[in-house]
Amino acid sequence: MIENDGWILVRTKGSHKQYKHPDKKGLVTIAGKMSDDIASGTLNSILKQAGLKNE
């Protein structure tokens, strides 16, 4: 989802993946395996960090 917005995977350590956007500030870290379900609160936090959801 965040990759569709232009976020690029820049770092992986264990099950944590960090994404950077060429135009937006900061990094977005996503923990866990891609096959795992993400809790709704965690998903909302990721979307807010990526600027894909309003506060």
NULUM-245926 format. One record per atom (N, C-alpha, C): x, y, z; residue number from 1; residue in three letters. Coordinates in steps of 0.02 Angstrom, whole numbers, plus 50000, padded with zeros to 5 digits. Layout:
<site x="X" y="Y" z="Z" n="NUM" res="ALA"/>
...
end
This chain:
<site x="50041" y="49941" z="50000" n="1" res="MET"/>
<site x="50000" y="50000" z="50000" n="1" res="MET"/>
<site x="50044" y="50063" z="50000" n="1" res="MET"/>
<site x="50094" y="50066" z="50045" n="2" res="ILE"/>
<site x="50135" y="50126" z="50046" n="2" res="ILE"/>
<site x="50182" y="50129" z="49986" n="2" res="ILE"/>
<site x="50199" y="50070" z="49959" n="3" res="GLU"/>
<site x="50241" y="50069" z="49899" n="3" res="GLU"/>
<site x="50204" y="50101" z="49840" n="3" res="GLU"/>
<site x="50139" y="50094" z="49838" n="4" res="ASN"/>
<site x="50099" y="50125" z="49784" n="4" res="ASN"/>
<site x="50101" y="50201" z="49788" n="4" res="ASN"/>
<site x="50116" y="50227" z="49848" n="5" res="ASP"/>
<site x="50120" y="50300" z="49859" n="5" res="ASP"/>
<site x="50191" y="50326" z="49847" n="5" res="ASP"/>
<site x="50237" y="50282" z="49828" n="6" res="GLY"/>
<site x="50305" y="50304" z="49812" n="6" res="GLY"/>
<site x="50357" y="50288" z="49866" n="6" res="GLY"/>
<site x="50336" y="50256" z="49920" n="7" res="TRP"/>
<site x="50384" y="50238" z="49973" n="7" res="TRP"/>
<site x="50427" y="50180" z="49948" n="7" res="TRP"/>
<site x="50493" y="50184" z="49964" n="8" res="ILE"/>
<site x="50541" y="50136" z="49939" n="8" res="ILE"/>
<site x="50573" y="50100" z="49999" n="8" res="ILE"/>
<site x="50577" y="50034" z="49995" n="9" res="LEU"/>
<site x="50609" y="49995" z="50047" n="9" res="LEU"/>
<site x="50684" y="50011" z="50047" n="9" res="LEU"/>
<site x="50709" y="50036" z="50104" n="10" res="VAL"/>
<site x="50779" y="50055" z="50107" n="10" res="VAL"/>
<site x="50819" y="50013" z="50156" n="10" res="VAL"/>
<site x="50786" y="49978" z="50202" n="11" res="ARG"/>
<site x="50822" y="49941" z="50253" n="11" res="ARG"/>
<site x="50779" y="49886" z="50280" n="11" res="ARG"/>
<site x="50809" y="49828" z="50291" n="12" res="THR"/>
<site x="50774" y="49772" z="50323" n="12" res="THR"/>
<site x="50820" y="49744" z="50377" n="12" res="THR"/>
<site x="50792" y="49734" z="50436" n="13" res="LYS"/>
<site x="50829" y="49702" z="50490" n="13" res="LYS"/>
<site x="50781" y="49655" z="50525" n="13" res="LYS"/>
<site x="50793" y="49591" z="50518" n="14" res="GLY"/>
<site x="50747" y="49542" z="50546" n="14" res="GLY"/>
<site x="50679" y="49549" z="50512" n="14" res="GLY"/>
<site x="50627" y="49557" z="50552" n="15" res="SER"/>
<site x="50560" y="49563" z="50524" n="15" res="SER"/>
<site x="50538" y="49636" z="50516" n="15" res="SER"/>
<site x="50584" y="49683" z="50529" n="16" res="HIS"/>
<site x="50568" y="49755" z="50523" n="16" res="HIS"/>
<site x="50591" y="49781" z="50455" n="16" res="HIS"/>
<site x="50546" y="49817" z="50423" n="17" res="LYS"/>
<site x="50561" y="49847" z="50358" n="17" res="LYS"/>
<site x="50553" y="49923" z="50364" n="17" res="LYS"/>
<site x="50601" y="49961" z="50337" n="18" res="GLN"/>
<site x="50598" y="50033" z="50340" n="18" res="GLN"/>
<site x="50592" y="50061" z="50269" n="18" res="GLN"/>
<site x="50546" y="50107" z="50261" n="19" res="TYR"/>
<site x="50532" y="50138" z="50197" n="19" res="TYR"/>
<site x="50546" y="50212" z="50199" n="19" res="TYR"/>
<site x="50571" y="50239" z="50143" n="20" res="LYS"/>
<site x="50584" y="50311" z="50137" n="20" res="LYS"/>
<site x="50549" y="50335" z="50074" n="20" res="LYS"/>
<site x="50524" y="50397" z="50077" n="21" res="HIS"/>
<site x="50490" y="50427" z="50020" n="21" res="HIS"/>
<site x="50535" y="50482" z="49992" n="21" res="HIS"/>
<site x="50540" y="50488" z="49926" n="22" res="PRO"/>
<site x="50584" y="50539" z="49897" n="22" res="PRO"/>
<site x="50563" y="50611" z="49913" n="22" res="PRO"/>
<site x="50499" y="50623" z="49927" n="23" res="ASP"/>
<site x="50475" y="50691" z="49938" n="23" res="ASP"/>
<site x="50451" y="50704" z="50009" n="23" res="ASP"/>
<site x="50437" y="50652" z="50048" n="24" res="LYS"/>
<site x="50411" y="50661" z="50116" n="24" res="LYS"/>
<site x="50466" y="50648" z="50166" n="24" res="LYS"/>
<site x="50460" y="50681" z="50224" n="25" res="LYS"/>
<site x="50511" y="50674" z="50277" n="25" res="LYS"/>
<site x="50501" y="50610" z="50316" n="25" res="LYS"/>
<site x="50556" y="50585" z="50343" n="26" res="GLY"/>
<site x="50554" y="50529" z="50389" n="26" res="GLY"/>
<site x="50554" y="50461" z="50358" n="26" res="GLY"/>
<site x="50554" y="50412" z="50401" n="27" res="LEU"/>
<site x="50551" y="50342" z="50382" n="27" res="LEU"/>
<site x="50487" y="50311" z="50411" n="27" res="LEU"/>
<site x="50463" y="50260" z="50378" n="28" res="VAL"/>
<site x="50406" y="50222" z="50404" n="28" res="VAL"/>
<site x="50433" y="50151" z="50417" n="28" res="VAL"/>
<site x="50424" y="50128" z="50478" n="29" res="THR"/>
<site x="50447" y="50061" z="50497" n="29" res="THR"/>
<site x="50386" y="50016" z="50504" n="29" res="THR"/>
<site x="50390" y="49958" z="50472" n="30" res="ILE"/>
<site x="50337" y="49908" z="50477" n="30" res="ILE"/>
<site x="50368" y="49845" z="50506" n="30" res="ILE"/>
<site x="50342" y="49823" z="50563" n="31" res="ALA"/>
<site x="50367" y="49764" z="50597" n="31" res="ALA"/>
<site x="50324" y="49704" z="50581" n="31" res="ALA"/>
<site x="50354" y="49646" z="50580" n="32" res="GLY"/>
<site x="50317" y="49584" z="50570" n="32" res="GLY"/>
<site x="50324" y="49558" z="50499" n="32" res="GLY"/>
<site x="50305" y="49496" z="50492" n="33" res="LYS"/>
<site x="50307" y="49464" z="50426" n="33" res="LYS"/>
<site x="50249" y="49490" z="50384" n="33" res="LYS"/>
<site x="50260" y="49493" z="50319" n="34" res="MET"/>
<site x="50207" y="49517" z="50274" n="34" res="MET"/>
<site x="50146" y="49471" z="50275" n="34" res="MET"/>
<site x="50155" y="49408" z="50294" n="35" res="SER"/>
<site x="50099" y="49362" z="50296" n="35" res="SER"/>
<site x="50058" y="49370" z="50361" n="35" res="SER"/>
<site x="50085" y="49405" z="50411" n="36" res="ASP"/>
<site x="50049" y="49415" z="50474" n="36" res="ASP"/>
<site x="49994" y="49467" z="50466" n="36" res="ASP"/>
<site x="49941" y="49459" z="50505" n="37" res="ASP"/>
<site x="49889" y="49511" z="50507" n="37" res="ASP"/>
<site x="49915" y="49569" z="50548" n="37" res="ASP"/>
<site x="49898" y="49630" z="50527" n="38" res="ILE"/>
<site x="49918" y="49690" z="50563" n="38" res="ILE"/>
<site x="49858" y="49715" z="50603" n="38" res="ILE"/>
<site x="49869" y="49729" z="50667" n="39" res="ALA"/>
<site x="49815" y="49756" z="50708" n="39" res="ALA"/>
<site x="49792" y="49823" z="50680" n="39" res="ALA"/>
<site x="49728" y="49838" z="50687" n="40" res="SER"/>
<site x="49701" y="49899" z="50656" n="40" res="SER"/>
<site x="49735" y="49962" z="50683" n="40" res="SER"/>
<site x="49752" y="49964" z="50747" n="41" res="GLY"/>
<site x="49786" y="50022" z="50775" n="41" res="GLY"/>
<site x="49856" y="50030" z="50745" n="41" res="GLY"/>
<site x="49890" y="49975" z="50734" n="42" res="THR"/>
<site x="49957" y="49977" z="50703" n="42" res="THR"/>
<site x="49951" y="50000" z="50631" n="42" res="THR"/>
<site x="49902" y="49975" z="50595" n="43" res="LEU"/>
<site x="49892" y="49996" z="50526" n="43" res="LEU"/>
<site x="49877" y="50070" z="50522" n="43" res="LEU"/>
<site x="49835" y="50095" z="50567" n="44" res="ASN"/>
<site x="49820" y="50167" z="50568" n="44" res="ASN"/>
<site x="49883" y="50208" z="50581" n="44" res="ASN"/>
<site x="49925" y="50185" z="50626" n="45" res="SER"/>
<site x="49987" y="50220" z="50642" n="45" res="SER"/>
<site x="50034" y="50222" z="50581" n="45" res="SER"/>
<site x="50039" y="50166" z="50546" n="46" res="ILE"/>
<site x="50082" y="50163" z="50486" n="46" res="ILE"/>
<site x="50056" y="50211" z="50433" n="46" res="ILE"/>
<site x="49990" y="50212" z="50423" n="47" res="LEU"/>
<site x="49961" y="50256" z="50372" n="47" res="LEU"/>
<site x="49970" y="50329" z="50391" n="47" res="LEU"/>
<site x="49965" y="50346" z="50455" n="48" res="LYS"/>
<site x="49977" y="50416" z="50477" n="48" res="LYS"/>
<site x="50049" y="50435" z="50465" n="48" res="LYS"/>
<site x="50097" y="50391" z="50483" n="49" res="GLN"/>
<site x="50168" y="50405" z="50473" n="49" res="GLN"/>
<site x="50183" y="50416" z="50399" n="49" res="GLN"/>
<site x="50149" y="50380" z="50356" n="50" res="ALA"/>
<site x="50161" y="50385" z="50284" n="50" res="ALA"/>
<site x="50123" y="50443" z="50253" n="50" res="ALA"/>
<site x="50082" y="50477" z="50292" n="51" res="GLY"/>
<site x="50044" y="50533" z="50266" n="51" res="GLY"/>
<site x="49986" y="50512" z="50223" n="51" res="GLY"/>
<site x="49962" y="50451" z="50233" n="52" res="LEU"/>
<site x="49907" y="50425" z="50193" n="52" res="LEU"/>
<site x="49840" y="50427" z="50230" n="52" res="LEU"/>
<site x="49842" y="50451" z="50293" n="53" res="LYS"/>
<site x="49781" y="50456" z="50332" n="53" res="LYS"/>
<site x="49784" y="50519" z="50374" n="53" res="LYS"/>
<site x="49729" y="50555" z="50377" n="54" res="ASN"/>
<site x="49726" y="50615" z="50418" n="54" res="ASN"/>
<site x="49723" y="50597" z="50492" n="54" res="ASN"/>
<site x="49748" y="50642" z="50533" n="55" res="GLU"/>
<site x="49747" y="50631" z="50606" n="55" res="GLU"/>
<site x="49677" y="50623" z="50626" n="55" res="GLU"/>
end
